Amino acid sequence: MSELNNLFFTENYDIISFHKYRYGQKKFIGNGNHCRFCKKDKNETTFSNKSHAIPESIGNKIIILCDECDICNKFFSENLEDHFDKYTKPYRTFARIKGKKKIPTYKSKDEQTRISVDKDKDIEIFIPVGSKMDETHNSIKIPIDFEPYIPAAVYKTLVKMALSLIEDEKELEAFQITIKWIMEKDHSKHFLLPLKMQTQFMEKDITDSFVFLFRRKEKIENVPYAIFVISFGNWLYQIIVPSHLDGDSFLYEIPYFYIPLEKVFPKTVDLSGIEKQSFSNNFILKYKTMENLVF
């Protein structure tokens, strides 16, 4: 990957939203007079809950969407964001990202392995006796069990984030069918296939978590209408935000958004699945001393 990748974005897209969302002054999007998802106004629904444009689970405390009613907020929380929460939970533990209340603790299915973060933000690892360690490289391989989640709901959560960050309501006109799609409980009703997410794992934690929403420039036709990029902890996710203006352009192979770090590991993940699934993945953790490993 190189800076030429970002030249692709510069030549083909305008940035319609950019935010750092873990620290700083609060940012309010919309006026709270109507919901951008169900279209109801104050006379038809309520707006008493604080709706986060990006989930609190990945550290957002400052970007608030005023144009999201309580009913839609509850729908997204239960039907979409819960799956995103489960998909990203172990990553958030390792990255020490504080969610709504605290940094999540990881426990394996057999409860033999536990990973938590203490008050000084040091990672404490409780592992079974006999766990294989590489003392030469000061590392240990730990199998991590992910809670069951629906992949398509994870993708829709990312799309919902992108739509929540749009400040100019005129820009939402290109995503009216998109909104209906993310609010459809039946994930088999497709609007975009496959649901590919480009990921980048970075050995160095990105402390200034950020989001970009790119919208295709006028007179550009052969690339997807909108691209969403979000970073948190050691991860960066990149997706196409589908629009009825895409045509066949969503088939275009988008380059990875370039991060100028030494060790970056890109991968494409297919989130098209519509049934709950779970998986295990081996994490290799490096340590300076063994004092935070408990047997």
Number of C-alpha atoms within 10 A of each C-alpha: 14 12 11 12 15 15 13 14 21 13 11 19 21 15 16 16 17 15 15 17 24 20 14 10 10 12 14 18 19 20 11 18 17 21 24 22 20 16 13 16 17 12 8 9 16 17 20 11 13 13 23 21 26 25 22 20 22 26 21 24 22 19 25 21 25 23 24 32 28 17 15 18 17 15 13 18 17 11 19 25 24 18 24 24 21 17 20 17 22 21 18 24 21 21 22 23 24 18 19 14 8 12 22 21 17 22 17 17 12 7 11 12 18 17 19 18 20 11 6 6 12 12 18 16 18 16 18 12 9 7 10 12 14 11 11 6 10 13 18 18 15 18 13 18 17 20 19 14 22 23 25 25 26 26 24 27 24 26 20 22 20 25 22 24 24 19 15 12 9 8 12 16 12 16 17 13 14 22 20 12 18 24 19 13 12 10 19 12 10 14 16 18 12 14 20 17 20 19 22 22 17 18 14 14 16 16 15 13 21 17 22 19 25 24 20 21 17 9 7 12 15 15 20 26 24 25 22 21 21 22 23 24 23 19 23 24 22 24 21 25 25 24 21 14 14 20 14 11 13 21 14 10 9 17 15 22 22 16 16 10 10 9 12 19 12 16 12 13 13 14 18 21 17 15 13 13 12 13 11 11 11 11 13 13 12 13 15 9 9 11 9 13 14 13 12
